[in-house]
Amino acid sequence: MANNPLARSPLWVSGLLLLVAGASQTLTLSPWEWWWLGPISMALIVFTIMPLATRHLFLAGWLTGVGLYGSGVTWIYISISEHGNTSTPIAVILMALFVAGVAIVHGLAFWFWGKLGKDSPARRLILFPAVWVLADWVRGWLLTGFPWLYLGTAHVDGPLAGWAPVAGVHGITLIVAGSGSALYALYWLFQARRRTSAGVVAALTLALWLAGPALNRIQWTDLAEEPLSFAAMQGNIPQQIKWDPDFLRDQLVVYLGLTEDDWNRDIILWPETAIPITQDQAGPIIEHIASELGAGSTLVTGIPWYTFSDRREDYTFHNSIMAIGEDAEGVYHKQKLVPFGEYVPLENWLRGLIGFFDLPMSSFSRGPAYQAPLEAGDTKLTPAICYEVAYPDFVAFSARRGNMLVTISNDGWFGDSIGPHQHLQMARMRALETGRYMLRGTNNGVTAIIDEKGQVTERIPQFERAVMRGEVYSASGLTPFMNTGSWPVLTLVAILIVFVRVRVIPRN
């Protein structure tokens, strides 16, 4: 193994470096967007854990996760404390428990990496990016999933952006993590005076980075020649009055007033639960909207839905989005629910313990799979409500049947934090992966139009009551990632894990 100075350092030094390396990954994402820190962070992690014995690797991975989530999801504290009616000490404890819990995934991944790689530097270096991506994938579905802070998301503005419609966000993460391993490999090989091998590693790594800009010039989907006119309304309704019946009329007046000059737009977008009553009570307002819309115009809005569920054999609530208009059709019920925000795990035990477990509208049920897109005239809109836009394969699969993506959210839960900026960046990555325009409507920001390359063309600043207008284009055709999802990347990860072992790569 290379002469690694950390091999003789106290373990607390390694722990501190891993906390810093994990936290630095938050800086690669919005609002900082220092994507170049990604491979540096990965190289620092590899440099730190390479000399560690397997028995120390669980703690090493857990500390890396604590650094990442402790810095990257601070917005959760705002949801718990300010909007969850929870005291500061309890909010801090719940936040700490969440960070510590999610970080366990990285702890197990690092321990697994040590068991597989044993004491072979080559095996460890090759396996590291594979195990990192495997951990990302696991936390994307485990216990409903937490697909947040994927390192590849930073490259919506980075040189690897061109890989997104080919391999998705996990593919980009694999390249970034592999680059971290490659940097350590170069250090190791130069110390061993194996310059030819070092040259091969450098060339392969550089080729992947140079391919990104080339791939980004490819137009994977075909955009319509004629644009559609679009307007989105950002009401900036305070979260404290969102579900207060005394302010129901005021909220509807706000959105009707904002839409006054735009009823003839092809597509009009109101945010998540802009109509804060269920559809069975909202008949008059829905009829009023339909009567105001111009010929061929469609208004898409968030609205709670109360209906009978065949699956549950009972009446249930859904967080939904519907299309209103003469040529409009469709209702979509959210499938990826936010734990504690939209449903309460172990509800019979937790309800009533503290205010956070009794948030308004936290009894939603999951919508059925394989729902049809919304229809706005000839345009099919693939919907994603709030948290759903964080799931790359979920959005890519749904987008196969649509010409345009639409997402609505209420990021008022996160206040003036980094959460809404991260959320917007993930929406941009989904547009880039699918080669489709993304129409994003939020209560208090960031409302935006995102083009098929993941670039924001129009936006409304946060915490402003305003209207955004612009032109959008429907798209046809599928990107490679829409055809395959993350399975090629996961297959490569599995191949590396299965075949990079003692009998394939000897110790030296």
C-alpha positions in Angstrom: 0.0 0.0 0.0 1.1 3.6 -0.6 2.9 5.4 2.1 -0.2 7.0 3.7 0.7 9.3 6.6 -2.8 8.7 8.1 -1.8 5.1 8.7 0.2 6.3 11.8 -2.3 9.1 12.8 -4.7 8.8 15.7 -8.2 7.6 14.7 -9.8 11.0 15.8 -7.8 12.7 13.0 -9.4 10.3 10.4 -12.8 10.9 11.9 -12.4 14.7 11.7 -11.3 14.5 8.1 -14.3 12.3 7.2 -16.7 14.8 8.8 -15.1 17.6 6.7 -15.2 15.5 3.5 -18.8 14.6 4.0 -19.8 18.2 4.8 -17.9 19.5 1.7 -20.2 17.6 -0.6 -23.0 19.9 0.5 -21.1 22.7 -1.0 -21.1 21.0 -4.4 -24.9 21.5 -4.5 -27.2 24.5 -4.6 -26.9 27.3 -3.6 -23.1 27.1 -3.8 -22.8 24.7 -6.8 -19.0 24.1 -6.3 -19.2 20.9 -8.3 -15.4 20.6 -8.5 -15.3 19.8 -4.8 -17.0 16.4 -5.6 -13.9 14.5 -6.7 -11.7 16.3 -4.1 -14.1 15.2 -1.4 -14.1 11.6 -2.7 -10.3 11.6 -2.9 -10.1 12.8 0.7 -12.5 10.0 1.9 -10.5 7.4 0.0 -7.2 8.8 1.3 -8.6 8.6 4.9 -10.2 5.1 4.8 -7.6 3.2 2.8 -5.3 2.4 5.7 -8.2 1.6 8.1 -8.9 -1.9 9.3 -12.4 -3.3 8.5 -13.4 -3.0 12.2 -13.1 0.8 12.0 -14.9 1.2 8.7 -18.5 1.3 10.0 -17.7 4.3 12.2 -15.8 5.9 9.3 -18.7 5.6 7.0 -21.2 6.8 9.7 -19.0 9.9 10.3 -18.9 10.6 6.6 -22.7 10.4 6.5 -23.1 12.6 9.6 -20.9 15.3 7.9 -23.0 15.1 4.7 -26.5 15.1 6.2 -25.6 17.2 9.2 -24.7 20.0 6.8 -27.0 19.2 3.9 -30.4 18.7 5.4 -30.5 21.5 8.1 -33.8 22.6 6.6 -35.4 19.7 8.4 -35.0 21.5 11.6 -37.1 24.4 10.3 -39.9 22.0 9.4 -39.8 20.4 12.9 -39.3 23.5 15.0 -41.1 26.4 13.3 -43.9 24.6 11.6 -44.1 21.5 13.7 -45.0 23.3 17.0 -42.0 21.6 18.6 -39.6 23.0 21.3 -36.1 23.7 20.3 -34.5 20.9 22.4 -36.9 18.3 21.0 -36.4 19.6 17.4 -32.6 19.3 17.8 -33.0 15.8 19.2 -35.2 14.7 16.3 -32.9 16.3 13.8 -29.9 14.6 15.3 -31.7 11.2 15.3 -32.6 11.6 11.6 -29.0 12.5 10.6 -27.6 9.7 12.7 -30.1 7.2 11.2 -29.6 8.0 7.6 -25.8 8.0 8.1 -26.0 4.3 9.1 -26.4 3.5 5.4 -22.9 4.9 4.8 -21.6 3.1 7.8 -22.8 -0.3 6.5 -21.6 0.5 3.0 -18.0 1.3 4.2 -18.0 -1.9 6.4 -19.2 -3.9 3.3 -16.4 -2.3 1.3 -13.8 -3.3 3.8 -15.1 -6.9 3.8 -15.0 -7.1 0.0 -11.7 -5.3 -0.5 -9.8 -6.9 2.4 -6.2 -5.7 2.3 -5.8 -5.3 -1.4 -5.3 -1.6 -2.4 -6.4 -2.4 -6.0 -9.6 -4.1 -5.0 -10.4 -1.3 -2.5 -9.9 1.4 -5.0 -12.0 -0.3 -7.7 -14.8 -1.2 -5.3 -15.1 2.2 -3.6 -17.2 4.0 -6.3 -19.3 0.9 -6.8 -20.2 0.7 -3.1 -20.8 4.4 -2.8 -23.4 4.3 -5.6 -24.9 1.2 -4.2 -25.4 3.0 -0.9 -27.1 5.9 -2.7 -29.4 3.6 -4.5 -30.4 1.7 -1.3 -31.3 4.9 0.6 -33.3 6.0 -2.4 -35.9 3.3 -1.7 -35.3 2.0 1.9 -38.2 3.0 4.2 -39.8 5.0 1.4 -36.4 6.4 0.5 -34.4 9.6 1.0 -33.0 10.4 -2.5 -31.5 13.7 -1.5 -27.9 15.0 -1.8 -26.8 12.8 -4.6 -23.4 14.0 -5.6 -24.1 13.7 -9.3 -26.9 16.3 -9.0 -24.2 19.0 -8.8 -23.3 18.4 -12.4 -26.4 19.9 -13.9 -24.1 22.9 -14.3 -20.8 20.8 -14.4 -18.8 19.2 -17.2 -20.4 15.8 -16.6 -23.9 17.2 -17.4 -23.9 15.4 -20.7 -23.9 12.0 -19.0 -27.3 12.7 -17.3 -29.6 11.7 -20.3 -27.3 8.7 -20.8 -26.7 7.3 -17.4 -28.7 9.4 -15.0 -27.6 11.0 -11.7 -26.2 7.7 -10.4 -24.0 7.4 -13.4 -22.6 10.8 -12.8 -22.0 10.0 -9.1 -20.2 6.8 -10.2 -17.8 8.9 -12.4 -17.2 11.4 -9.6 -16.6 8.7 -7.0 -14.4 6.9 -9.4 -12.4 10.0 -10.0 -11.7 10.2 -6.3 -10.4 6.6 -6.4 -8.3 7.5 -9.4 -6.7 10.5 -7.7 -5.6 8.2 -4.9 -4.5 5.5 -7.4 -2.3 8.0 -9.1 -0.7 8.9 -5.8 -0.2 5.2 -5.0 1.2 4.2 -8.5 3.6 7.1 -8.7 5.0 6.1 -5.3 5.4 2.6 -6.7 7.1 4.0 -9.8 4.4 2.4 -12.0 4.1 5.3 -14.4 2.6 3.4 -17.3 -0.3 2.2 -15.1 -0.7 5.7 -13.7 -0.9 7.0 -17.3 -3.7 4.5 -18.1 -5.7 5.5 -15.0 -5.3 9.2 -15.8 -6.3 8.8 -19.4 -9.4 6.7 -18.7 -10.6 9.2 -16.0 -9.9 12.2 -18.2 -11.8 10.6 -21.1 -14.9 10.3 -19.0 -14.8 14.0 -18.1 -14.1 15.1 -21.7 -17.0 13.0 -23.0 -19.4 15.0 -20.8 -19.3 18.2 -22.9 -19.4 16.2 -26.1 -22.5 14.3 -25.0 -24.2 17.5 -23.8 -24.2 18.7 -27.4 -26.5 15.9 -28.5 -30.2 16.7 -28.7 -31.7 13.4 -27.5 -35.3 14.6 -27.9 -37.2 16.6 -30.5 -38.8 19.8 -29.4 -42.0 21.1 -31.1 -41.5 24.0 -33.5 -44.2 26.1 -32.0 -44.0 27.1 -28.3 -46.9 27.1 -25.8 -47.6 30.2 -23.7 -47.2 29.6 -20.0 -47.8 31.4 -16.7 -47.2 30.3 -13.1 -48.6 32.0 -10.0 -46.5 32.2 -6.8 -48.9 33.2 -4.0 -46.4 33.3 -1.1 -49.1 32.2 1.4 -47.7 32.1 4.9 -47.4 28.5 6.1 -49.1 29.5 9.4 -52.4 30.2 7.7 -52.2 27.6 4.9 -54.8 25.3 6.5 -56.7 27.9 8.6 -60.4 27.9 7.4 -60.6 31.6 8.3 -58.1 32.4 5.5 -59.5 30.0 2.9 -61.3 32.7 0.9 -58.3 35.1 1.1 -56.0 32.4 -0.4 -58.3 31.7 -3.3 -58.7 35.5 -4.0 -54.9 35.8 -4.2 -54.6 33.1 -6.9 -57.6 34.3 -8.8 -56.2 37.9 -8.7 -52.8 36.8 -9.9 -54.3 34.9 -12.8 -56.6 37.8 -13.9 -54.4 38.8 -16.9 -53.5 35.2 -18.0 -56.7 33.2 -18.4 -55.9 32.8 -22.1 -52.4 31.2 -21.7 -52.0 27.7 -23.0 -50.9 26.4 -19.6 -51.4 28.0 -16.2 -49.9 26.6 -13.1 -50.8 27.0 -9.5 -48.7 25.3 -6.8 -49.2 22.4 -4.4 -52.6 22.6 -2.6 -53.2 26.1 -3.9 -56.8 25.2 -3.4 -56.7 24.2 0.3 -59.9 22.2 0.4 -60.8 18.8 -1.0 -62.3 18.5 -4.5 -65.7 17.4 -3.2 -66.0 20.8 -1.4 -64.3 22.9 -4.1 -66.9 22.4 -6.8 -67.9 26.2 -7.1 -64.2 27.4 -7.3 -63.4 24.7 -9.9 -66.5 25.7 -12.0 -65.5 29.4 -11.7 -61.9 28.6 -12.9 -63.4 26.6 -15.9 -65.6 29.5 -16.8 -62.8 32.0 -16.8 -60.4 30.0 -18.9 -60.0 30.9 -22.5 -60.6 28.4 -25.3 -57.8 25.9 -25.4 -56.4 27.0 -22.0 -55.6 24.6 -19.2 -55.1 25.4 -15.5 -53.1 22.9 -13.5 -53.4 23.1 -9.7 -52.6 21.3 -6.5 -55.7 20.2 -4.5 -56.4 17.6 -1.8 -58.5 14.8 -3.0 -61.1 12.8 -1.0 -62.3 9.6 -2.6 -63.0 5.9 -2.1 -59.9 3.7 -2.4 -60.4 0.1 -3.7 -57.0 -0.8 -2.4 -57.8 0.3 1.2 -61.6 -0.4 0.9 -62.2 2.9 2.6 -62.4 6.7 1.9 -59.0 8.3 1.9 -57.2 11.6 1.3 -54.7 12.2 -1.5 -52.3 15.0 -2.2 -53.2 15.6 -5.8 -52.9 17.7 -8.9 -55.6 18.2 -11.5 -56.1 19.8 -14.9 -59.0 22.1 -15.5 -60.2 23.4 -18.9 -62.3 22.7 -21.9 -59.5 20.5 -23.5 -58.0 19.4 -20.2 -58.2 16.1 -18.5 -56.7 14.2 -15.6 -56.0 13.9 -11.9 -52.8 12.6 -10.4 -52.5 11.3 -6.8 -49.0 11.6 -5.2 -47.3 8.3 -4.8 -44.1 9.2 -2.9 -45.3 10.6 0.4 -43.1 12.5 2.9 -42.8 10.7 6.2 -44.4 12.7 9.1 -45.2 15.6 6.6 -47.9 13.6 4.7 -48.2 10.4 6.7 -47.1 9.3 10.1 -45.3 5.9 10.4 -46.4 4.0 13.4 -49.3 6.4 13.6 -51.1 4.7 16.5 -48.0 5.1 18.7 -46.8 8.6 17.6 -50.0 10.6 17.1 -50.4 13.1 20.0 -46.9 12.7 21.5 -45.6 16.1 20.2 -46.9 18.7 17.8 -44.6 17.5 15.0 -46.6 14.2 14.8 -49.9 16.1 14.3 -49.1 18.4 11.4 -52.1 19.6 9.3 -52.9 17.3 6.4 -50.5 14.5 7.5 -53.0 11.7 6.8 -52.6 11.4 3.1 -52.6 8.0 1.3 -50.3 6.9 -1.5 -51.8 7.1 -5.0 -51.9 4.1 -7.3 -49.0 3.2 -9.6 -49.0 3.8 -13.4 -51.3 6.8 -13.4 -51.9 8.5 -16.8 -50.3 11.9 -17.5 -52.4 15.1 -17.3 -53.7 16.4 -20.6 -53.5 20.0 -21.7 -54.9 20.0 -25.2 -52.5 17.9 -27.3 -49.8 18.1 -24.6 -49.3 15.4 -22.1 -47.9 16.6 -18.8 -46.0 14.2 -16.5 -46.7 15.4 -12.9 -44.5 15.1 -9.9 -45.6 16.6 -6.6 -43.0 18.1 -4.3 -40.7 15.3 -2.9 -41.4 13.0 -6.0 -39.1 15.1 -8.2 -36.1 13.8 -6.2 -36.6 10.2 -7.5 -34.7 9.9 -10.8 -36.0 6.5 -12.0 -39.6 7.3 -10.9 -39.7 10.5 -13.0 -37.9 9.0 -16.0 -40.3 6.1 -16.1 -43.4 8.3 -15.8 -42.0 10.8 -18.4 -42.1 8.1 -21.2 -45.8 8.9 -21.6 -45.6 12.7 -21.5 -44.3 15.6 -23.6 -43.4 17.9 -20.7 -42.7 17.6 -16.9 -44.7 19.6 -14.4 -43.9 19.7 -10.7 -45.7 21.6 -7.9 -44.4 22.2 -4.4 -44.9 24.1 -1.2 -41.3 24.8 0.0 -42.7 27.1 2.7 -41.9 24.2 5.1 -38.2 24.9 4.7 -38.2 28.7 5.2 -35.1 30.7 4.2 -32.8 27.7 4.0 -30.8 25.7 1.5 -33.7 23.2 1.1 -35.6 25.0 -1.7 -32.4 25.6 -3.7 -31.5 21.9 -3.5 -35.1 21.1 -4.5 -34.9 23.3 -7.6 -31.5 21.7 -8.6 -33.0 18.2 -8.5 -35.9 19.3 -10.7 -33.3 20.7 -13.1 -31.5 17.3 -13.1 -34.8 15.5 -13.9 -35.3 17.8 -16.9 -31.8 17.1 -18.1 -32.2 13.3 -17.7 -35.4 13.2 -19.7 -34.7 15.9 -22.3 -38.0 17.6 -21.4 -39.1 21.1 -20.3 -39.9 21.2 -16.6 -42.7 23.6 -15.4 -42.2 24.3 -11.7 -44.8 26.0 -9.5 -44.3 26.7 -5.8 -46.0 28.6 -3.1 -43.0 30.8 -2.1 -40.2 29.8 -4.4 -38.5 28.9 -6.5 -41.1 29.0 -9.3 -39.2 28.4 -12.6 -39.3 27.3 -16.2 -36.5 24.8 -16.9 -35.5 23.8 -20.4 -34.6 20.4 -21.7 -30.9 20.9 -20.9 -31.7 21.6 -17.2 -31.2 25.4 -17.5 -33.6 27.9 -15.8 -35.0 30.2 -18.5 -37.5 32.1 -16.2 -37.9 32.3 -12.4 -39.6 34.2 -9.6 -37.4 35.1 -6.6 -38.3 33.5 -3.3 -40.8 35.1 -0.9 -42.4 37.2 -3.5 -46.1 37.2 -4.7 -45.7 37.4 -8.4 -46.6 35.9 -11.8 -44.0 34.3 -14.1 -44.7 34.2 -17.9 -42.8 32.5 -20.7 -42.8 30.1 -23.6 -42.3 26.3 -23.2 -41.9 23.5 -25.7 -43.3 20.0 -25.7 -40.9 17.2 -26.6 -41.1 13.8 -28.2 -38.7 10.9 -28.1 -36.8 9.2 -25.3 -33.4 9.7 -23.9 -31.2 6.6 -23.2 -31.8 7.0 -19.5 -35.6 7.0 -20.0 -35.3 3.7 -21.8 -33.0 2.0 -19.3 -33.2 3.9 -16.0 -30.4 3.3 -13.6 -30.1 -0.4 -14.4 -27.0 -0.2 -16.6 -25.1 1.7 -13.8 -26.4 -0.7 -11.1 -25.4 -3.7 -13.3 -21.9 -2.3 -13.6 -21.8 -1.8 -9.9 -22.9 -5.4 -9.3 -20.3 -6.7 -11.8 -17.5 -4.8 -9.9 -18.7 -6.1 -6.6 -19.0 -9.7 -7.7 -15.9 -10.0 -9.8 -13.4 -7.7 -8.1 -12.4 -10.1 -5.4 -9.3 -12.1 -4.2 -9.3 -14.7 -7.0 -9.7 -12.0 -9.7 -7.3 -9.3 -8.4 -4.6 -10.7 -6.1 -3.4 -8.8 -3.1 -0.5 -7.0 -4.9 
